[in-house]
Amino acid sequence: MSDVVQAWTRIENWLHQHHCTVDLEALRPPVSEEALQSLQSAVPYPLHPHLVQ
C-alpha cells in the first residue's frame, strides 16, 4: 500500500472514530478510470503517480 493510500486510510479512520459524519460525507469517491484517462490525454505531461492513486 502506498504512502498516499495509507495516509488517506488513517484520515478516514480518524473521521469514523470521532463521528465526523459531515466531513466523511463531504469526501468524494475516487475518479473513474475513464475520467483519469481523459485528464491524462488532455494534459501534455504525465500525471504525478500520487495524483493517479
N, C-alpha and C positions, 0 to 999 in steps of 0.2 A: 504494500500500500504506500502510495507516495506521501510526501510531507503535506501536500495541499489537502489530500483526502483525509489524512489523519487529523489535521487541524480543523477541517470542516466538521468532521465527526465529533470532535471534542466540543465544538461550539454548539452543535445540535443537541448533544447530550446534556450540556450545561443548561441550555434553554429548557429542555424537558424536565430536568431535575428541579429547576427553580420556577416551574409552572409559568413560563413566559409564553403563553399561548398566542398572544397577539403578535409577538415577534416571530414565533415559529410559523404562523400563518402568512407572515409577510415574506418569508423566504420563497424564492421562486425555484421551480424544479430545473434540472439541467436542460440545456438546449438539445434539440433533436440532432441526430447525425446529419440529416438533410440541411438544417439551418447552419450547422457548423461548416459543412462543405460549401454552402453558399457564401458564407463570410470569407472562407479561405480563398474562394475564387474571385471575390471582389477586391481583395487587397493584394498589392504587388509584392508582398513579403510573407514568409512563413509565420504562422501564429506561434506565440510562445507556448511551450508544452504545458505550463501550469494553467494557461488560459483554456487550452483544449481539455484538460482534465476537468 
